[in-house]
Each structure stands twice: as structure tokens, then as C-alpha cells.
Amino acid sequence: MIVLPPSDKSQLSQMSLPPFQQEIVQAMERSPVPHRYSSLDELLFELNLRGSIVGSALALNQSGAKFAVYRKSHCNEMYWSRTDEGGFRLRSGVAPSDAIQDIYLNGPLYGFECSMAMMIVMYKAVLDQIGSRAFNTYFTDLYLFDWHYDSDLGFAQGNRRLGVYPGDILYFKNPDHNPETPEWQGENVIVLGDDLFYGHGIGVRNSSEIIGALNQRRKPGARRSAYLLDLIIHPDYNHIRGLRGVYARIGTSVYRYSGAGQQA
């Protein structure tokens, strides 16, 4: 259920939300787990950002950006400098918003693994929601590699058995992957809807199709099937909401998530 201040809950019940948002609200209301929000604005921002995550995932799928292992990754070096480990570091003097947008505008110039794709989708969605001015204030030191991310993006964890919603990140694990192709040890995906996901290198597929694709990339004689982990990752919606209209730099550090989404 959704927990809001009484006046906001009443206002929510009278709103005519877009079908995408209405479906999420209805699913949250059916959930036995309380979804607590301090205000209606907090909930609406999350709904909008979830929509932007889905839109950014679909746009990246259509951008022409290729799947490439880190040792073979490539980028538009007008905006990014490729590091020895295969990551992309923002070039000096380049606006972060322009660099993220370029991945979508000039996708064929880029190749990267699916964990990096998850970060690109998140940055693009945040950019779309808070605007270039705030984005360029808070995300000045962008470095795209695996699960590295700016502290102002932030991530929280959950369990899919307590509810999965569009915009969440999940992970399909391939325990018997071929050791000669470690990039297929699993697939990070964005939830697009009911049993529909985007994974970079696999595309837009349902769970059976993703598991089938991973099972084709197992070691000879493998018996264990790929499967979906219970872990959910999503950005810190409320923190990102606070970045709107606030342009004082408060410092940035870089974290590395070391959970399920490791490669592929």
C-alpha cells in the first residue's frame, strides 16, 4: 500500500495519471509492503523518474550502441577518454549532459558491457528529470565503468519478492557460464513492464528468452540453468529529487557496487 499524508492520499485518488504511472500506483497499492512517502511530490517524482528510466533504456536499445567487452570497448573521444581498463572518463571542458546525450545521438561510435549500460540509462534518465543545469552541477566527474557511479546518483537495494516495478534493475545469473566468455556470467536488466526487460547485448526480451540466451552460453556439459536473482537495485529517488533547482556543489565521490551486477 502507498502511505501518504491524508490530504495527499486524497489528492492522489482524484488524479488522472498516465496509464504507465497508474499501473505502478495500483501495483504499489496492492502490495502488502508499505510504500511510504512524505509528500505527493515525492511519489510523483519517483513515478516520473521510473518512466524516464524505461524510456532511456528503450532509447539506448535503439541507439545503435554495441555490446563489447571492456578490453574492446570504444567511445566517441570528442566527449570521453577511454581508460586502460576499458572505461570512459569525461573529457575536460565537456559538459556532462552533452557527453551522456552523445551516447544516444551517436550510438554506433560506442561499445560497452551491460553493467555500464545500466549506469548510462540511469544518468540519462536523471538528466531528463532534473535538467542539464543541475546535472552539470552535480555530475562533473563522470566515469563510466562497470558499476562505478557518482554519489549523487546513489543506489538502494530491495527484494523482488516484495515487489518489482518498471525502472528497477535486476540480474539474471548464469552459474555455469563458459569460462572462455566471462562476459556472459549474467545479464543486468532494466524492468520495462510485466515480464519484459532490457539488457544491453540481449535487447528487449522476456525472462524465458533471457534465460534461454544465457543457457546457450554455458560451458560444455552444464546442467544448471540461468536464473533471476531476488536482488533489486534502484536509484535514490528522493535524493535525486532534492537536486532539482539546487546548484551549490556539495562534493562528489565515486562508489563501486559489488553485488549481483558484475559483468556482461
Long-range contacts (C-beta under 8 A, 24 or more apart in sequence): 1-28, 1-29, 1-31, 1-32, 1-34, 1-35, 2-28, 2-29, 2-34, 2-35, 2-37, 2-43, 3-34, 3-35, 3-36, 3-37, 4-37, 4-39, 4-40, 4-43, 5-38, 5-39, 8-37, 8-39, 8-40, 8-43, 11-40, 12-40, 12-43, 17-47, 18-51, 20-51, 20-54, 20-166, 21-47, 21-48, 21-51, 24-50, 24-165, 24-166, 27-163, 27-165, 28-163, 28-165, 31-162, 31-163, 33-162, 33-163, 41-241, 42-237, 42-238, 42-241, 45-129, 45-237, 45-238, 45-240, 45-241, 46-237, 46-238, 46-241, 48-129, 49-125, 49-126, 49-129, 49-167, 49-235, 49-237, 49-240, 50-165, 50-166, 50-167, 51-166, 51-167, 52-124, 52-125, 52-126, 52-128, 52-129, 53-121, 53-122, 53-125, 53-166, 53-167, 53-190, 54-166, 54-167, 54-190, 54-192, 54-193, 55-125, 55-128, 56-120, 56-121, 56-122, 56-124, 56-125, 56-128, 57-121, 57-190, 57-192, 57-198, 58-192, 58-198, 58-204, 59-104, 59-124, 60-103, 60-104, 60-107, 60-117, 60-120, 60-121, 60-124, 60-198, 60-200, 61-198, 61-200, 61-203, 61-204, 63-103, 63-104, 63-105, 63-107, 63-110, 64-107, 64-108, 65-103, 65-107, 65-108, 65-110, 65-111, 65-112, 65-117, 65-200, 66-108, 66-110, 66-111, 67-111, 67-112, 67-113, 67-114, 67-200, 67-201, 68-111, 68-112, 68-113, 69-113, 69-183, 70-112, 70-113, 70-145, 70-146, 72-111, 73-111, 73-112, 73-113, 73-116, 74-109, 74-110, 74-111, 75-103, 75-109, 75-110, 75-111, 75-112, 76-102, 76-103, 76-106, 76-109, 76-110, 78-102, 80-144, 83-143, 83-145, 85-145, 86-112, 86-145, 87-116, 87-143, 87-144, 87-145, 87-146, 87-148, 88-112, 88-116, 88-143, 88-144, 88-145, 89-142, 89-143, 89-144, 90-140, 90-141, 90-142, 90-143, 95-132, 95-136, 96-135, 96-136, 96-139, 96-140, 96-142, 97-127, 97-132, 97-135, 97-136, 99-142, 100-124, 100-127, 100-135, 100-142, 101-127, 112-144, 112-200, 113-146, 113-183, 113-200, 113-201, 113-263, 113-264, 114-187, 114-188, 114-189, 114-199, 114-200, 114-201, 114-202, 114-263, 114-264, 115-146, 115-147, 115-188, 115-261, 115-262, 115-263, 115-264, 116-144, 116-145, 116-146, 116-200, 117-188, 117-199, 117-200, 118-147, 118-169, 118-188, 118-190, 118-200, 118-261, 119-144, 119-147, 119-148, 119-149, 119-153, 120-144, 121-190, 121-198, 122-149, 122-153, 122-235, 123-153, 125-167, 126-153, 126-235, 126-240, 129-240, 129-244, 130-240, 130-243, 130-244, 131-244, 133-247, 134-243, 134-244, 134-245, 134-246, 134-247, 137-247, 137-248, 137-249, 138-243, 138-249, 138-250, 138-252, 139-252, 140-249, 140-252, 141-252, 141-254, 143-254, 146-256, 146-262, 146-263, 147-256, 147-257, 147-258, 147-261, 147-262, 148-254, 148-255, 148-256, 149-254, 149-255, 149-256, 149-257, 150-252, 150-254, 151-251, 151-252, 151-253, 151-254, 151-255, 152-239, 152-240, 152-243, 152-252, 153-235, 153-236, 153-240, 154-235, 154-236, 154-239, 154-240, 155-233, 155-234, 155-235, 155-236, 155-257, 156-233, 156-234, 156-235, 156-236, 157-231, 157-232, 157-233, 157-259, 158-231, 158-232, 158-233, 158-234, 159-230, 159-231, 159-232, 160-228, 160-229, 160-230, 160-231, 160-232, 161-230, 164-191, 164-232, 165-191, 166-191, 166-192, 166-193, 167-191, 167-234, 168-232, 168-233, 168-234, 169-232, 169-233, 169-234, 169-261, 170-197, 170-228, 170-229, 170-231, 170-232, 170-233, 171-228, 171-229, 171-231, 171-260, 171-261, 172-199, 172-207, 172-210, 172-211, 172-214, 172-226, 172-227, 172-228, 172-229, 173-226, 173-227, 173-228, 173-229, 173-260, 174-214, 174-215, 174-217, 174-218, 174-226, 174-264, 175-224, 175-226, 175-227, 176-218, 176-219, 176-222, 176-223, 176-224, 177-214, 177-217, 177-218, 177-219, 178-217, 178-218, 178-219, 178-220, 179-219, 181-217, 182-263, 183-263, 183-264, 184-214, 184-217, 184-264, 185-262, 185-263, 185-264, 186-214, 186-226, 186-260, 186-261, 186-262, 186-263, 186-264, 187-213, 187-214, 187-264, 188-261, 188-264, 201-264, 229-260, 231-259, 231-260, 233-257, 233-259, 233-260, 233-261
